[in-house]
């Protein structure tokens, strides 16, 4: 590989010229170049522009204009073409735009006039409310007065009629006036909002910055050559998404590997060579240093023993420390100066210290979460074929990474203690050239959508399991066939017999993995559980025997004939016995154990779907 000359750009923010002014005389020639390549990371992108250099030999100052809003000023560097050397790269921001003072004064005058009209409108609405309050008093005065005069025999009916009609007329006029004033207020407020938006637009235009890179070059030849200018941008990234397509008989699975991309950097990428990467952009050439891990003793007699941490607490601390370490690592990889590199490097050591203290202080049973949390996603890169165009916009965009063919084996899974539905699953081996990253999937069977799911990160050569939806033509149910109770010495004995019924309405036999469970005791000396006779032999799958069988999970791999239903249904029968002190009762584990039990279940599931 040929050596590359990489010059890192120091930040030089120029306090631009006055709005509306052109750059001073003698400014270097400006060019935008063309974006030719992009490495898209998970939260940033490394953009490379090909910038032509056509000036004669000698020392050149070349200005690359139109850098995007989301550019990282510290990340600029350049790589030279033939016959040219890069001496330095500098970043600068220059204010551009027109003088906004006259336009702003005009809008301010319009806003003041609109505010005056709004104040007048609100005052008229207050007067109107006072008129309505007066009419309320008049209305409340007439009925009692009329009643009193009627009792005295001196009622003036004409006067009552006149006052009542006056009241109604006034209320009608007030209602119409109120509607008119409210409509006028809405119009004035809309006008004020419009003026404010126009004023903000003018202010934004007047304060807009032109972001530029100034390249200092030495050119030895007279011909046309080029420089590659590269920089990091924020607000860009990607995540994997998959479509798994299979025929009803399984066998071969077509996997469409897609990338959901967000690109809000402020510049368009048209016809670029694109690489998707899960690594972190590394611009620092300095490796991090390792500090000594110092420990000491504390406490002593009389100091209360700290309670053991739960698995969840250990996991929370581990993930927090790993997050801090990873963030510091990303900072260290991009830092160009000695001082910031040292600060990030020290932060990495502090986070690593916290993780090692967790290893020292935590229970052995809780440390398995350390292995799981610390398992990093593999660093892979995908060079996309052809060129890609991505506009800078707010919504996500979808691009195809690759299409691969994987061999798999389809089967059915039934757990009738949980549900009567029987689900399809497929066991596949990743024979692709690269790892499959964790991400959402959409599953299709015979061209029909069957559901959504998610796959973990799968290394090359590793086996994994995906769901392919429920099959309504296969059913499963679990029945308690018999229960016996008795006392043997000081122990109570309970016997249970279960029957699992499988029905297949397909025209061909199907293989079903049937799962059930028997109790397991928190302490084996308290409750004895004995598995009795079974009509079918338990599965001999090695992963099942190692992971699930010791936890009381039962699994049978059986073939269910075509048309097996009703009296012809496929059945599995088994029984087990419980023995325990007759003075005690069987209860659920304490609530404080639920978090550990949930973590145990998660570990079993993780091992089941990725082997």
PyMOL commands that set and color helices and strands:
alter all, ss='L'
color gray80, all
select helices_A, chain A and resi 73-75+101-152+157-206+311-334+338-361+364-366+368-374+542-551+566-568+591-609
alter helices_A, ss='H'
color red, helices_A
select strands_A, chain A and resi 7-8+10-11+30-31+34-40+45-53+58-67+77-80+84-95+209-219+225-233+236-246+251-263+269-277+381-383+388-390+393-414+421-429+439-445+448-455+463-488+491-504+510-517+527-534+553-560+570-581
alter strands_A, ss='S'
color yellow, strands_A
deselect
rebuild
show_as cartoon
